[in-house]
Amino acid sequence: MPLTNAKSWSQMCDKQARMIENMRSHFPERHQSLTELGRYWRELKRQIDCGDVMQVHQIK
C-alpha cells in the first residue's frame, strides 16, 4: 500500500541520496560508506515509488 505522501518522501529520499553522494568528493576516506548510504536512500526511494513501503498502522 503506498504512503499517502509518497511523492514528498520520494523527493526527500532523492535529495538525501544526492547530498550524500556529493559528499564523497569532500570526504574521500569515507567514499565507500557514503556510497553505501546513498544506495540505501535510493533503495528506499524505489520502494516508495513502487508502493512497497508499509504505513505505520500496518506494522505490528
N, C-alpha and C positions, 0 to 999 in steps of 0.2 A: 504494500500500500504506500503510495507516495506521500511525502510530507506536504502539508498544506502550504508551506512557504518554501518549497523545494527550490524554486528559482533563486531566491535570495541565498539559500545555503549553497547552492551550486556555484554562484558567483563568488561567494566568500571563500569557498574551497579553492577556486581557480586563482584568486588573488593571493591566498596564502601560499599556494604552490609556487607561483611566480616569484613572490618575495623571497621565499626560502631558496629557490634555485638561483636567484640573483646574488644571494649572499655567498655562494660558493666561490665567486671570484675575489671576494674580500677576505675570506677565511679558507685558504687552500688546504690547510691542515684538517679541516672539517668537511672536505669535499664529499667523501663517501657517506658520512652520516647525514649531511644536508640533502644529498641526492635521495637517500632512502626516505627521509622525512617528506620530501617533495612528492615522492611516489605514493606515500600514504595518503596525502591530501588529494592527489589525482585519483586514487582508487576510491576514496570516499565520494568525490565528485561523480565518478562513474556510477557508483551505487545509487546515489541520489537521483541522477539523471535517468536511471533505469527503473526507479521506484523500488529498489531492493532494501532500503533503509526502513527499519521499523519505527513507528511512532512510540512515544514514551508509554502511552496507555496499553500498548500491545506487549510490552516487556514484562515478564513475570519472573 
